[in-house]
Amino acid sequence: MANRPPTATPQLSRRTKTLLIVGVVALVVLLGGARLVDVYVDWAWFGEVGFRGVFTTILWTRVLQFVLAAVLMGGLLALNLVIAYRVRPVFVPVAAAGAAEDPVARYRTVVLARPLWFAVGIPAVVALIAGLSAQADWQTAQLFLNATPFGVADPVFGHDISFYVFELPFYRWLLSWLFVAIAVSFIAALVAHYLFGGIRLAGRNGAVAPPARAHLAVLAGTFVLLKAVAYFFDRYELLFSDRKAAEGGANFFGATYTDLNAAMPAKLILLIIAVICAAAFFSAVVLRNLQIPAIALALLVLSSVLVGAAWPAVLEQVSVRPNAIDREAQSISWNIEATRQAFGLTDVGVIPYAPQVASAAGSAAVPPQDVANSQATLDNIRIQDPSRLNRTFAVQQQLTNFYSFSPDLDIDRYTVNGQRQDYVLAAREINPDALIGNQQDWINRHLVYTHGQGLVSAPADRVNAPANAEASQGGLPQFEVSDSSNPGPFGLTPDGARIYYGEFLGGTDDYAIVGGNPGSAPREFDGPGRPATAYTGPGGVPLGNWAQRLIFAAAYGERNILFNGSIGSDSRILYNRTPIERVQKVAPWLRTDVDPYPAVVDGRMQWIVDGYTTLPRYPYAQQVGLGQATADSLRPSGSPGSVGYMRNSVKATVDAYTGQVTLYQVDEQDPVLRTWMNAFPEVVRPASEVPDALRAHFRYPEDIFKVQRDLLTRYHVENPRDFFSTQNFWTVPEDPTRESNASIPPYYLLAGDPRPGAAPDTQFQMTSTLLALSRPNLSAYMSVSSEPENYGRITVLELPAQLTGDQRGPQGPQQVQAELLTSQSVNGGLFTLRQSGTPVQVQYGNLLTLPVAGGLLYVEPIYVERNAQTSFPQLFGVIARFNNGDIGYAPTLQGALEAAFQGVPLPPGLNVPGLGTAQASPTPSPGVNTGSGPLPAGAPGQALSPQLTQAVTAMNDALERLGQAQAARDFRGIGDAEAALDAAIDQFRSATGAAPTTPATAGG
């Protein structure tokens, strides 16, 4: 029967059409205008730092991917809609009399009235969505286009690693878009054929017109053919398998025995079946019978279940698990080798180290010559813990409410007056969030308080004077200030000391407008008591014309940028002001370390930012979750994401005054960096251009060290059988000086080369200890050098797992800390605090483990903070212990070492100051125990009354009970012992005529 006459469709009036067009244009302007402003702001910023090539490369890559994805999706969809329209039936049967009306008749009428709108409009919307989604993957395209060979072949297929990390991701990305394009086209064609009558559901069986059947069969066959291509690439994906990790078995990555002997053959079988299935679909173009494609599709689904899933599962259960240690040995061996390659662990030196530990009967003697040979380490023992000193630096050196220091201060080494030593460093930065009251006014925030001022430093191995319960000014760092009016020990120039770019300037509103009208008075605050200054550097984007001011006023939504009279032809706007933000914008393909640090290089303060080249996967290499691997007691959250490859290949600097960003290549063998250097030429400078003055301040970064530390707990094991059985695995210890159960952080320090027999030279290095798996005993000492001549060299001292006779094994940090805090010498040293009557909080500094004199020396500073609003931590004493021997405690490091070495004289000329200058330990304050043994009863030669003797005895008994309770984790016993100690102290004070004390508080 003939078609019904089409129902007249409603027509839009000219006024309505005009309003719709105006509304669409206004919406596009509102949405697109803001985006264009952002693009211009970025374009201007890249021009300021001299990296506009990065901006244009990324922009054109995204534009090209947008166009290609849009053409692919929109064009293919439009083509299939046009085909469906052109092969539509000429006559569409109408419903019989009394039957229900055709449900799609009204929609068919609308589409047939305006076919061009739907043929163009729908594909255009889909193309826009596809283009916006595709342009975000610009890094995948650039890696593919600029791939650099690794020179290493995978052990299964023999392809270069670059195929897996640069080419395969691009092929899979392209294949996924083809899948989406065919799937969307199939759905659109199915709906169109139904709408145009090529597919009818009326009647018992319905009907499909031959053109519609042929069209849909071609699309379905193409989809299945793409699935065959996917099976081909799936074979290579098996090298990234996490089957064992997912099963909770042996925790290794890469193709397992099951993957190689079941899953991989299954992929080939499924590939052949998919090709046959695709041919069956294509045959439906000429055959009217749809049973053949249906049977082929059922065969593909059944094969994917039986061959792709059931067969590997049966092989795993029947053959692999009963013999896993033999079946998986080869895969584990490949996993060990690949993981070491991916994370730079191929040249780790594991050296046996057998310290002369104490026996159960007593302490081992310390040969004096061994102590003398360790002078490089003993000369530079760090007693200042930067993580405890932020408040001390703030109270003593912050100057104003809006200057701030980083929560975790930094450690670096400098040579001053011919002496090389490590310093605690803190840049005095401007902190916009700390502005209060009228300081938060727009003019003050953006035009007046624009920059920080100077660098505060302190030698890490000394304090100004010993602290005691009465002297409140002892135990402080020996501050040295370098600022615009004082070059200080590092020779800062006036401009080099002004910090316009820093860690506290990361907010979207933390821009500064500097310079001004010609002849206008300087207005920028330059520090208390100093005249105002004006920025004269090249940083920032000029605001010299109204167009620029209008754009930035729109970008920040701030009309004052337009109307403020002090903004003139010489004004510049500084934005994107944190070091990490600037480096990430210049090199968005880098992952940056969380801790940039300041360094004075040729009179200027430079922020040094460590850059990592990473890959999400590497064939057979372990996948590392950065959040867990990089978390510790100081940074509980760690870094986000996971990686299968990581190298510290780039060092970046950001000038604190000009904001200039410079990137240097430090790993010339990294193929990932070479690939990015091909994509962005002249962005990273070669290693040969690194100035020696800058290289002298390169530190091995924390994040990659913690990742390598985590991996070495397992991947120091070379034998696959031992690896499978987790024999000789290690673990990262918990930080015993913090209340959390987080991992101990690594420590920067200046010490001798840890390798036995090495030259007695000092090295700036990062260190950490490792424990036996699920045991508290020390198993290894790990260090990495930051010296230019051997930067990145990792040394691991492996301690023996078993000792002969009655010797006790080397103790881990938790064991050492427990014995330190329960010893009579330490508790006796803190006795004067309880005598003082002032409530205090005890904080324990970093527990350093140092290989010296053929053994292990433990050193830990103790800080005290009085419970007052303006209080701050002060170094109250130092604990030292050699091997498992006696515990030495004194207000100075030298006194603690003399006690720890049990009377062995320190070598002549040894610089173990603990004070402002190298000198012998001063006479301890009364009541301070500088060695081991019981609590001293009084000053030398003083005769004690029976009441005083009884009080001292009671205090010693209480201290002994307290130590036993703490060792047993008997909290009730700890409380009882502390109560008894408070009572004994009151008894002591009563006997001496003093007022009873308020109970002290300890923590930290």
Summary of the structure (lengths in Angstrom):
residues: 1004
radius of gyration: 36.3
end to end distance: 90.7
largest distance: 127.7
contacts: 3375
relative contact order: 0.08
helix: 44%
strand: 17%
